[in-house]
Amino acid sequence: MSKDDRQRDDVVRLAADLHDGLLDAAGLERLRGLLAKDAASRDVYVDYTALHVLLASRHEPALQAASAMEIAVRDESSDFALKEEPTSAVRTVATLPIAFRSRHRLMKLVALAAMLLVAATLPWWLGSSAQPKFVAVLTDTSGAEWFANPPGVAPTRLAAGCRLQLTAGLAELTFSSGAVVVIKGPAELELVSPMCVRAARGAVRARVGSDATGFVIQTPTADVVDLGTEFGVDVNEVGATDVVVFDGAVVLSYDVSTDITTRQRRDRRRASSGDATMQLKTGEAVHVGLEGRVSRIVSVDSERFPVRAGGSRVLPVDPVIVAVHDNIPAPDSSQYYHIVHGGLSEDSRVYVDRRHEYNGVDEVGLPEFLLGADYVQTFNADKWREELEISVTLAQPAELFVIYDNRLPVPTWLSAQFVDTGYDVGIDELMFTSAHPGEPLAVGPGKSINTVHSVWRRVVEKPGVVTLGPIGDHAPTVSMYGLAARPLRPLRDDPPAASMHAALNQLAGIPFKLPSL
């Protein structure tokens, strides 16, 4: 028998013992080790688990009434906490909607669900009977106003079944599983377990580390299962759900039926596997309507999902950038533009789909006129869209800035509408290549600057929409441009002598002859 065959047999044997409740602590560690380091072992485990669940569903009435994913959160009296399951052992699903019309596809989803179930219920199978009396702690609030039965002053322990009705302000919960949830009022939330909450309405932002992978937010129209991430869920007054992923990935399941009420939809989904599922990853956002139709969310405001309840920063009285749209066809993208009000500073994130950060090119720091500006986290992947048009809606007269890669030729739309200020901005790039395996980001200006971008300025004297174009032909290593804006007022200082880059752009007969938009 080959080494691979022996390893496969080990995975099957250990998985069988795990499902039968016979696996001891040593066997559990052995199984985790195999899944963490070997893709083939994970495939074997997925296939075995899928078969186990499907066979059980034919003979166990409980499994005929609920999918494995819902079993992981169905027992509302439980107090399980995911503590040790490695995220590398979780197999993701496809990035596009999957209708449950195929046995093969069902097996894949059930396998994923079963793995989450296994991770979430390991303490039961290992004989742990410890049941804490609470599932979360109210750890912070800011301007919180409660409709009824206020939970108390932070820190306050909260038990399973607790219903929170926040009419205004912010509240932060830390679950015993390690998940941290920030609620923005008005909102209604029920605590189900350390790994599950139900959101009836309002905005919720969850930060979920590896200890709480599998954390679930249920809404009237969708279930959102975390795969180790930071994400937001917003439920409107009729039950439609918006899901936004800031980092990592989630699995979204939703019902596509159109002839049932919100309550019937919610109750039916709790007792069945639902009709469709999709995975969302960093920088993606969708809206799930009452009819089960999924659509892209084009832009997300930073104040919609506050990062924390306490220590809120001072925001501009009136926002400058209020919306961003593009001409990307609906089926081609689920990515969103992140509008950050008053947020541009050292180490600000540049893109929704990359962890790169803005910094000053030297110790002097970012140009003073950019500090505290509204800015837009664009998608770096948009650099490949040759026909791209981005429309920025300004709510007041403003100075609009384009932060443009110096390695690129200047397109006509940019030189015709904007003027190079002569100032530059650096970008600290988080590398994930063989040459730079996870090189960390530096903190502060003038450190670890990978690329330099010019700051172009346009005065917009009236509120309205400004349309921008693509970056044109380029090498694979260049970056997409960024956007920023501030209320219209003169620059505090005259810009320095224009850089050679700016001077060349102002010369008559400049050779850059890209088509006009």
C-alpha positions, -999 to 999 in steps of 0.1 A, spaced: 0 0 0 14 34 -10 18 63 14 -11 81 -3 -34 51 1 -25 48 38 -31 85 44 -65 82 26 -75 52 48 -65 72 79 -87 101 69 -117 78 62 -112 59 95 -108 91 115 -138 107 98 -159 76 105 -150 76 142 -157 114 143 -192 110 128 -199 80 151 -188 98 182 -159 75 189 -129 98 181 -107 106 211 -86 138 215 -55 122 199 -74 111 169 -90 145 166 -56 162 165 -44 136 139 -74 144 117 -69 181 120 -33 178 110 -41 158 79 -68 183 68 -46 213 75 -16 203 54 -29 181 26 -55 191 -1 -61 155 -11 -70 146 25 -95 175 25 -111 162 -7 -114 127 8 -129 142 40 -154 163 19 -165 133 -1 -168 110 29 -188 136 49 -211 143 19 -219 106 16 -224 102 54 -248 131 55 -268 120 24 -271 85 37 -282 97 71 -308 119 56 -325 89 40 -328 72 74 -330 99 100 -362 120 100 -344 149 116 -321 152 87 -350 151 62 -364 182 78 -332 203 79 -300 206 61 -267 200 78 -259 237 78 -291 245 97 -284 216 121 -253 235 131 -274 264 144 -308 246 150 -304 237 186 -309 272 201 -303 261 236 -268 249 229 -237 269 237 -212 255 214 -181 275 204 -158 269 175 -124 270 190 -98 251 170 -110 240 135 -85 254 109 -100 275 82 -78 256 57 -100 226 63 -131 243 50 -138 238 14 -155 268 -3 -183 267 -28 -185 284 -62 -187 321 -65 -219 321 -85 -255 311 -74 -261 274 -73 -296 260 -76 -302 228 -57 -312 209 -88 -282 186 -90 -272 158 -66 -235 165 -72 -240 202 -63 -261 192 -33 -233 169 -21 -208 197 -23 -229 221 -3 -239 195 23 -202 186 26 -193 222 34 -223 224 58 -213 191 75 -178 204 80 -191 235 97 -214 213 118 -185 191 128 -164 221 138 -192 236 158 -202 205 177 -168 190 186 -173 197 223 -204 176 224 -187 146 206 -158 148 229 -180 146 260 -179 182 271 -209 192 291 -199 226 303 -227 251 295 -219 288 303 -250 307 314 -244 335 288 -235 337 251 -222 372 248 -212 404 266 -224 439 258 -189 454 258 -195 490 246 -221 515 235 -222 549 219 -254 571 221 -274 539 226 -312 542 231 -332 511 238 -369 506 229 -377 482 258 -359 460 283 -325 477 280 -297 451 286 -279 473 311 -246 492 312 -216 477 295 -201 453 304 -232 432 308 -236 394 302 -264 384 278 -280 350 277 -293 329 247 -327 341 237 -320 377 246 -337 402 223 -321 436 217 -342 465 203 -318 494 197 -337 525 185 -306 547 180 -268 547 185 -243 519 185 -238 487 206 -210 463 206 -213 426 216 -185 402 222 -196 365 219 -181 337 239 -171 322 206 -148 352 200 -170 369 174 -175 407 178 -207 423 165 -214 460 162 -251 469 159 -263 503 145 -298 514 155 -326 512 147 -321 475 149 -337 443 163 -315 413 172 -320 380 189 -290 361 204 -294 324 195 -261 310 206 -224 319 207 -223 311 170 -256 325 158 -278 356 159 -311 365 142 -314 400 127 -349 412 122 -339 446 110 -310 471 111 -273 470 103 -249 446 119 -211 443 114 -193 411 125 -156 405 130 -150 368 131 -116 353 138 -105 317 133 -119 307 167 -155 316 156 -154 305 119 -189 294 110 -206 322 129 -241 327 114 -264 357 110 -299 348 101 -324 373 85 -359 370 71 -346 364 36 -311 350 40 -286 331 61 -250 343 61 -223 318 73 -189 332 80 -157 315 67 -133 336 89 -140 372 79 -153 407 86 -187 414 70 -219 435 73 -256 426 71 -283 452 68 -320 442 70 -346 468 59 -381 472 74 -397 447 50 -370 420 55 -348 424 24 -311 418 32 -279 435 21 -246 415 26 -212 432 24 -178 415 28 -150 436 40 -124 408 44 -124 371 39 -155 352 27 -190 342 36 -216 317 23 -249 332 16 -281 311 13 -314 324 3 -349 313 -9 -359 322 -44 -397 315 -41 -419 344 -50 -453 333 -37 -448 333 1 -447 359 28 -416 370 46 -426 350 77 -434 319 57 -401 323 38 -382 325 71 -399 295 86 -396 274 55 -359 281 52 -353 271 88 -367 237 80 -352 231 46 -319 235 27 -332 266 9 -331 271 -29 -298 287 -37 -264 296 -23 -234 316 -33 -200 326 -19 -191 362 -14 -155 373 -9 -135 404 0 -149 435 -17 -182 419 -28 -218 429 -18 -253 419 -29 -289 427 -21 -313 398 -15 -349 410 -22 -381 395 -8 -387 377 -41 -353 360 -37 -336 380 -65 -300 388 -59 -285 421 -73 -252 439 -70 -247 467 -44 -226 492 -63 -214 514 -34 -213 512 4 -211 542 27 -186 538 56 -211 551 82 -235 523 73 -214 497 91 -193 513 119 -162 494 128 -167 498 166 -192 513 190 -168 534 210 -141 559 200 -159 572 170 -139 597 149 -152 632 142 -169 632 108 -174 661 84 -207 679 89 -217 673 53 -204 644 31 -188 653 -2 -190 620 -21 -224 605 -18 -225 578 -45 -203 560 -70 -216 540 -100 -200 524 -131 -209 508 -164 -200 472 -154 -229 449 -165 -248 434 -136 -238 397 -141 -201 406 -144 -194 418 -109 -205 417 -73 -178 442 -62 -187 475 -45 -171 509 -41 -164 518 -4 -170 555 3 -152 565 34 -163 599 47 -135 621 62 -113 590 64 -82 596 42 -51 594 64 -18 575 68 -23 537 64 -58 541 49 -68 511 28 -66 518 -10 -88 491 -26 -117 469 -15 -101 439 -31 -65 444 -19 -50 452 15 -27 480 1 -24 512 21 -19 549 13 12 566 29 33 596 24 63 590 1 86 602 29 85 611 66 67 643 58 35 623 52 5 626 29 -2 660 13 -20 681 40 -49 689 17 -58 652 14 -59 645 51 -95 640 63 -109 640 28 -137 617 17 -122 590 -4 -133 559 -24 -118 525 -21 -119 513 -57 -112 477 -70 -77 472 -83 -90 445 -107 -108 473 -126 -75 482 -142 -83 454 -168 -116 470 -179 -109 488 -212 -143 504 -214 -147 514 -178 -166 545 -168 -169 555 -131 -194 582 -121 -188 600 -89 -217 620 -74 -207 651 -54 -232 666 -29 -215 700 -28 -189 721 -46 -157 703 -42 -121 696 -52 -120 661 -67 -87 643 -68 -76 613 -88 -46 594 -74 -29 580 -105 -1 555 -109 31 573 -121 41 542 -142 11 547 -165 7 570 -195 -18 597 -188 -51 592 -206 -69 620 -224 -99 620 -200 -75 627 -171 -53 654 -187 -84 672 -202 -103 674 -169 -77 675 -142 -44 692 -134 -14 675 -119 -8 691 -85 29 681 -84 22 662 -52 27 624 -49 13 597 -27 29 563 -19 12 529 -17 24 502 7 14 470 -10 6 438 9 25 412 -12 15 376 -17 40 363 -41 68 337 -40 93 366 -37 72 383 -10 53 357 9 30 377 31 53 406 37 36 427 64 24 463 59 45 490 75 29 517 98 34 554 91 47 575 62 78 569 41 81 532 50 78 502 27 66 523 -3 61 501 -33 46 525 -58 42 562 -62 11 579 -75 5 615 -87 -23 636 -73 -45 652 -100 -70 679 -90 -102 692 -106 -124 720 -92 -161 711 -94 -181 743 -87 -216 727 -85 -230 695 -70 -234 669 -96 -218 639 -114 -182 636 -127 -174 607 -151 -140 591 -152 -125 566 -176 -101 536 -177 -64 536 -173 -57 523 -209 -30 499 -220 -6 489 -193 17 463 -178 3 437 -154 21 452 -124 4 487 -124 -24 498 -102 -59 512 -105 -64 548 -96 -80 561 -64 -104 589 -57 -108 616 -30 -127 648 -25 -130 677 -1 -153 707 1 -142 734 -23 -117 758 -8 -82 771 -19 -52 749 -13 -34 760 18 -1 762 1 9 766 -35 20 732 -49 58 728 -53 74 730 -87 57 705 -109 74 671 -111 90 660 -144 59 638 -148 36 668 -146 58 689 -168 59 664 -195 21 662 -194 19 699 -200 42 700 -230 26 707 -264 26 677 -287 26 652 -258 28 617 -274 0 601 -253 -28 598 -279 -53 575 -261 -89 578 -274 -112 604 -257 -142 591 -237 
